[in-house]
Amino acid sequence: MHTCNSSKTPRIIGLTGGIGSGKTTVCKLLAQHGFPIIDADEIARQIVAPGSPGLQSVIRLFGQQYLQKDGHLNRTKLRDYIFNDPQQKDRLESLLHPLIRQQILKEIQFYREKENEQACPKWVFVAIPLLIESIHDGQKPDYLDEIWVVDSSEEDQMRRASKRDGQSTEQIKKIMNQQASRKQRLQWADRVIHNHGDLKNLQDQISTLLENA
């Protein structure tokens, strides 16, 4: 098996930010620069796909009422159930987080085992919306080399999230209150992407960051 040598081994970057901060747009721009994106949200959906062991475990834990007729998990109903119940939220996370981590590590290893050095990316980005919220022992996940934070004002977050999801300001505020604060995210940031302007500003900022990082 061929692997990247030590000088070519990609750095693993955790990319995070609050609701409506612009993480998805940043991921698209990074992908346009040719860097791999591992999406923790997409992995979370995959591990509870119809017929999967993950879905079976969730249904055993919470009940058949969260299984739709087409075999899919009723994610909205389950999310609403655990939203205001920290104990149930912890139960779900204790079940899913190890499975998500396992798949993330598998995908990281894939990029570390590229068949030639030219194919080895400089960075691999792991998009984890609730990365800071998952840190409980004062240490970032051991598979990450750095944390990059997409930062935006709370006003911009609410405006973008409302436009994207059609949720009310009150609903978005409730979600934001359950997430890490801007201050907490910035305290963990090795680098910050400031999403306070237009798309051109964001594009230029990312290009400069990638050139100088």
C-alpha positions in Angstrom: 0.0 0.0 0.0 1.3 3.4 -1.0 0.9 6.3 1.5 1.8 9.9 1.7 5.3 10.4 3.1 5.8 12.5 6.3 6.4 15.7 4.3 3.2 15.2 2.3 0.9 14.0 5.0 -2.2 16.2 5.0 -3.1 18.4 7.9 -6.6 17.6 9.2 -8.6 20.8 9.8 -11.8 20.9 11.8 -14.1 23.5 10.2 -16.9 24.8 12.3 -19.3 27.7 13.0 -22.7 28.5 14.3 -26.0 28.2 12.5 -26.1 30.5 9.5 -22.5 31.4 9.7 -21.8 30.3 6.2 -20.0 26.9 6.7 -21.6 25.3 3.6 -20.5 28.2 1.4 -17.0 28.0 2.8 -16.9 24.3 2.2 -17.9 24.8 -1.4 -15.1 27.4 -1.9 -12.5 25.1 -0.3 -13.7 22.3 -2.6 -13.2 24.5 -5.6 -9.6 24.9 -4.5 -9.3 21.1 -4.7 -9.3 20.3 -1.0 -11.3 17.2 0.3 -14.3 17.9 2.5 -15.5 15.3 5.0 -19.0 16.3 6.0 -20.0 15.1 9.5 -23.6 16.0 8.9 -23.7 13.8 5.8 -22.0 11.0 7.7 -24.6 11.4 10.4 -27.3 10.9 7.8 -25.6 7.9 6.3 -25.2 6.0 9.5 -29.0 6.1 10.1 -29.9 5.2 6.5 -32.8 2.8 6.0 -31.8 -0.7 7.1 -28.5 0.4 8.7 -27.3 -0.9 12.1 -27.2 2.7 13.3 -30.9 3.3 12.5 -31.8 0.0 14.2 -30.0 1.1 17.3 -31.8 4.5 17.3 -35.2 2.8 16.9 -34.4 0.3 19.7 -33.5 3.2 22.0 -36.3 5.7 21.2 -39.1 3.6 19.7 -40.9 2.8 16.4 -42.7 6.1 16.3 -39.5 7.7 15.0 -39.4 5.4 11.9 -41.2 6.6 8.8 -43.3 4.3 6.6 -40.6 4.5 3.9 -38.0 3.2 6.3 -36.2 6.5 6.9 -35.6 8.0 10.4 -38.0 10.9 11.1 -35.1 13.2 11.9 -37.3 16.2 12.5 -39.5 14.5 15.0 -36.5 13.0 16.9 -34.8 16.4 16.8 -37.8 18.1 18.3 -38.1 15.4 21.0 -34.5 15.8 22.2 -34.2 19.5 21.7 -35.3 20.5 25.2 -34.3 17.3 26.9 -30.5 17.2 27.6 -30.7 13.6 29.0 -32.3 12.3 25.8 -29.9 14.4 23.7 -27.0 12.8 25.6 -28.4 9.3 24.9 -28.6 9.9 21.2 -25.1 11.5 21.0 -23.6 8.6 23.0 -25.0 6.2 20.4 -24.2 8.2 17.2 -21.0 10.1 18.0 -18.7 7.0 18.1 -20.2 5.8 14.7 -19.6 9.2 13.2 -16.0 9.4 14.5 -15.3 5.9 13.2 -16.4 7.0 9.7 -14.5 10.3 9.8 -11.3 8.4 10.7 -11.9 6.0 7.9 -12.3 8.8 5.4 -9.2 10.6 6.7 -7.2 7.4 6.3 -8.4 7.2 2.7 -6.7 10.6 1.9 -3.6 9.6 3.8 -3.2 6.5 1.6 -3.2 8.2 -1.8 -1.3 6.1 -4.4 1.3 8.8 -5.1 2.6 11.9 -3.4 1.3 14.3 -6.0 -2.3 13.2 -5.1 -1.8 13.9 -1.4 -3.8 17.0 -0.4 -2.1 19.6 1.8 -5.2 19.8 3.9 -8.3 17.7 4.5 -11.2 19.6 6.0 -13.7 18.0 8.3 -16.9 20.1 8.6 -18.3 19.6 12.1 -21.1 22.1 12.9 -21.1 21.2 16.7 -17.3 20.7 17.0 -16.9 23.1 20.0 -19.9 21.7 21.7 -18.4 18.2 21.6 -15.3 19.3 23.5 -15.7 18.3 27.2 -12.2 17.6 28.4 -10.3 20.7 27.2 -8.8 18.9 24.3 -9.9 19.0 20.6 -10.5 15.7 18.9 -7.2 13.9 18.6 -7.5 13.4 14.8 -7.6 17.2 14.2 -4.4 19.3 13.7 -6.2 22.7 13.7 -9.6 24.2 14.1 -10.8 26.8 11.6 -13.9 28.8 12.6 -16.3 30.5 10.3 -17.4 33.6 12.2 -20.4 35.8 11.6 -22.4 38.3 13.6 -25.5 37.0 15.3 -27.7 39.3 13.1 -26.2 37.8 10.0 -26.6 34.3 11.3 -30.3 34.8 12.0 -30.8 36.5 8.6 -29.1 33.6 6.7 -30.7 30.8 8.7 -34.2 32.4 8.3 -33.8 32.7 4.6 -32.4 29.2 4.2 -34.7 27.3 6.5 -37.8 29.4 6.7 -37.6 29.4 10.5 -38.7 32.2 12.8 -36.3 34.4 14.6 -37.4 32.9 17.9 -36.7 29.3 16.6 -33.3 30.4 15.4 -32.5 32.1 18.7 -33.4 28.9 20.5 -30.9 26.9 18.4 -28.2 29.5 18.8 -28.7 29.4 22.6 -28.0 25.7 22.6 -24.8 26.1 20.5 -21.5 27.4 21.6 -21.2 31.2 21.7 -19.1 33.2 19.2 -16.6 33.8 22.0 -16.3 30.1 22.8 -15.7 29.2 19.2 -13.1 31.9 18.7 -11.2 30.8 21.8 -10.6 27.4 20.0 -9.9 28.9 16.6 -6.4 28.4 15.1 -7.7 30.5 12.1 -10.8 32.5 11.6 -12.8 33.1 8.4 -14.7 36.3 8.8 -18.0 36.0 6.9 -19.2 39.6 7.3 -19.2 40.7 3.7 -20.3 39.5 0.3 -19.3 36.3 -1.6 -16.4 38.1 -3.3 -15.0 39.1 0.0 -15.3 35.6 1.3 -13.6 34.2 -1.8 -10.7 36.6 -1.6 -10.3 35.9 2.1 -10.2 32.2 1.6 -7.7 32.5 -1.3 -5.4 34.6 0.9 -5.7 32.3 3.8 -4.8 29.2 1.7 -1.8 31.0 0.2 -0.4 32.1 3.6 -1.4 29.2 5.9 
